[in-house]
Amino acid sequence: MNKAKLFWSGRSQAVRLPKEFRFEAREVSIRRQGRAVILEPLDQDWAWLDEVTGPLDDDFVEAALERPIATSSSAQKF
C-alpha cells in the first residue's frame, strides 16, 4: 500500500503526494466516500459532455447562443 504524508500549510491540512500520484491539473475536485477522500482532476474542457448528451442539433445551438432583447420592463426586474 502506498502512503502519503499529511502536513499543515498555514491553517490548512495538506497532503504530499508521491510522484506516481501527481496530477497534471492545477485544481482537483474533492469528495468523501465513506472514510475515503477522493481527489479527481477537473476536466479542462467540455468534450466529456458530448459523450453524455450526444451531438447537439443546429436549432439547439442557435437557441443557446441567442441573446434576448432587453426591454425597459425586463431591465427593471433586476
C-alpha positions as CSV (number, residue, x, y, z in Angstrom):
1,M,0.0,0.0,0.0
2,N,1.3,3.5,-0.9
3,K,1.4,6.2,1.8
4,A,1.3,10.0,1.6
5,K,2.4,12.4,4.3
6,L,0.0,14.9,5.9
7,F,1.2,18.3,7.0
8,W,0.0,21.8,7.8
9,S,0.3,24.7,5.4
10,G,-0.9,27.7,7.4
11,R,-4.3,26.7,8.8
12,S,-5.0,24.2,6.1
13,Q,-4.1,20.5,6.2
14,A,-2.3,19.3,3.0
15,V,-1.1,16.0,1.5
16,R,2.3,15.4,0.0
17,L,1.5,13.1,-2.9
18,P,4.1,10.5,-4.1
19,K,5.5,11.2,-7.6
20,E,3.3,8.4,-9.2
21,F,0.1,10.1,-7.9
22,R,0.8,13.6,-9.1
23,F,-1.9,15.5,-11.1
24,E,-1.3,17.4,-14.4
25,A,-4.1,19.8,-13.5
26,R,-3.8,22.8,-11.2
27,E,-7.1,22.0,-9.4
28,V,-8.9,18.8,-8.4
29,S,-12.4,18.1,-7.2
30,I,-12.7,16.5,-3.8
31,R,-15.4,14.4,-2.2
32,R,-15.9,11.9,0.5
33,Q,-16.9,8.3,0.0
34,G,-17.3,6.7,3.4
35,R,-14.0,7.2,5.2
36,A,-12.1,7.8,1.9
37,V,-11.3,11.2,0.5
38,I,-11.2,11.1,-3.3
39,L,-9.4,13.6,-5.5
40,E,-10.1,13.8,-9.2
41,P,-8.6,16.2,-11.8
42,L,-11.1,18.8,-13.1
43,D,-11.9,18.4,-16.7
44,Q,-10.2,21.2,-18.7
45,D,-12.8,21.3,-21.5
46,W,-16.3,20.2,-22.1
47,A,-15.6,17.3,-24.5
48,W,-16.9,14.9,-21.9
49,L,-20.3,16.4,-22.3
50,D,-20.6,15.3,-25.9
51,E,-20.2,11.7,-24.7
52,V,-23.1,12.1,-22.3
53,T,-25.5,14.1,-24.4
54,G,-24.5,13.1,-27.9
55,P,-24.3,15.7,-30.7
56,L,-26.4,18.9,-30.4
57,D,-28.7,19.8,-33.3
58,D,-28.3,23.1,-35.0
59,D,-31.6,24.5,-33.6
60,F,-30.5,23.9,-30.1
61,V,-27.1,25.6,-30.6
62,E,-28.8,28.6,-32.3
63,A,-31.2,29.0,-29.4
64,A,-28.5,28.6,-26.8
65,L,-26.4,31.4,-28.4
66,E,-29.3,33.7,-29.0
67,R,-29.4,36.7,-26.6
68,P,-32.8,38.0,-25.6
69,I,-33.5,41.6,-26.4
70,A,-33.6,43.7,-23.2
71,T,-36.7,45.8,-22.7
72,S,-37.3,48.5,-20.2
73,S,-39.6,46.3,-18.2
74,S,-37.2,43.3,-18.1
75,A,-34.3,45.7,-17.1
76,Q,-36.3,47.0,-14.1
77,K,-36.7,43.4,-12.7
78,F,-33.0,43.4,-11.8
